[in-house]
């Protein structure tokens, strides 16, 4: 199994956990690729701005769009997400140890986003670590088949799992 995923009801907590995993693995010398999400609170809105940091040293890309103060719809900017996908695609290689993705979300469940990149990483024997929410878990499990392992949302457990495979 080269794919690990964690799930939590609050995606913000999982974002912090995956960022911590990335920081630890990078400091240990692992060659990383992927994105971690960084949320920034906004004073003028009850919803945060969503940015992704392209690993290991790429740009920060704002993947949310402002739909207005009281908007309730999906704020994901699909063009920005695809830009992030392209940035990561340009960095993924046979030298990569670990692909970390903030989540397998709706776009991936629908066959877009980082989905093809996950498949490419598996083909290259690159370890994949991601987050999954309850809404997209069935699609993720259908996509990953028997290659995915559920890990506790704990940075130490996730780092240990990676170390055992690289």
N, C-alpha and C positions, 0 to 999 in steps of 0.2 A: 504494500500500500504506500503510495507516494503522495496521497492527498490527505490533509488533516483539516478538520473544520471544528469550530466552536460555535455555540449558539447561546444567546442571552436575550432576554426580553427587551433590555435597553441597549440599543445599538451604540449609544454614546460610550457606554462602559466597554463594550467590545472594541471600539475604536482605540481607546486608551490602552487596552491590553495588547492589541496587535502592534501599536506603536512601540510599546515597551519591548515586545518580542523582537521587533526589527532593530531597535537600539542595541539590545543585548547581543543578538546574532552578529550585527555589524561590528560591534566592539570585540567580539571573539574571532573576527577575521573571515566570517562567511561572506561569500559574494551574493549580494541580494539584488533583487529586481522586484518591481511591483509598485503598489501604492498603499499608503496608510492615510486615513482620514483625520483631519484636524478641524474641529468645529469652533467657530468664533461667535460669541454672543453679540447681539445687536441691541442697541438701546431703543431703536425706533420700531422694533418688531419683536414678537414673542418667539420667533423662530430664528435659529442661528444661521450664519453663513457656513457652507460646507466647502472645504478645500481638501485636495489630496496632495500629499507630498510624494513625488515620484522618487522611488528608491533606485540607487543608493544616494544619489546627489543631484537629482534632477529638479525641475521647477516645481513650484507650488501652483496648482491649477484650481481655480474656483469652479466647482461643479454645480453650484446652486445658482438659481436666478431669482431675482426679486419679482414676485407676482403681485405685490401690494401688501399693505399692512394686515389686512384681514383675510388674505387668501388662504384657502384650505387645501388646494390641489398640490400635486407633485411639483416640487421646485427643482428637480434635477434638470440641468441643462444638458440635453443629449449631445450637442456639439462639443461641449467641454469634456464630457465623458469620453467621447471618441478621440479627442485630442490626447487625453490621458492614456487611453488604450494604445495609441500610436507611439507615444513616448516610451511606454513600457515595452512594446513590441520591438522598438529599435534597440533596446538594451538587453533583451532576453537572448542568451546564447548558451552554447554547450559549457561555457565556463561558469554559468550561474549555478549556485548551490540551492538557493531557495527563492521561490516566487511567493511573495506575500501580497494578498489582496484584501482590502478592507471588508469586502463582502461579495457574496454571490447573491445579487439582488434581482429585481424585476427584469432589468434589461438582460441579464445573463439567463434568467429563467425563460425569457422569450427568444433566446438564441442570439442575442447581441452582446454588447459590452465586452467584458473580458473572457467570455465563454471560449472562443476559439484559441485565445492565448493560454488558457488553462490546458486545453487539449495539446497544444504545441509543447508546453512545459513538460507534460507527462511523456510525450514522444521523445523529448530530449533527456529524460530521466532526471528532471529537476523536481525537487520537493516543492509541493504547493501547500500553503497554509492560508486559510481564509475564514471569514465569518459567514454565518447563515442565520436568517431569522425564520421564525415558524412559518410565515407566509410562503417562503420560497424553498423550504426544506425538501418537500417532495420533488420539486423540479431538480434540485441539486442532486438528490439521491438517484433519481432517474438518469441524470447526466453522468454522474461519477460511477454508477454501478457499484461493484464491490471494491473499488479502489479507495474509497474514502473512510477515514476513521474519525469518529467523534472524540474530541478531547475536551477536558474540562476547560472553562474559560479562565485559565490560570497561566500566567507567563512562564513560570518555572516548568510546569508540565509540558507546555508547548515547546519551549526551548529544548528540554530533555528529549522530546520525541524527535525533533529535527536532528539533534546530535547523534542519536542512535541510528540514523539513516544516511548520514553523509560521511 
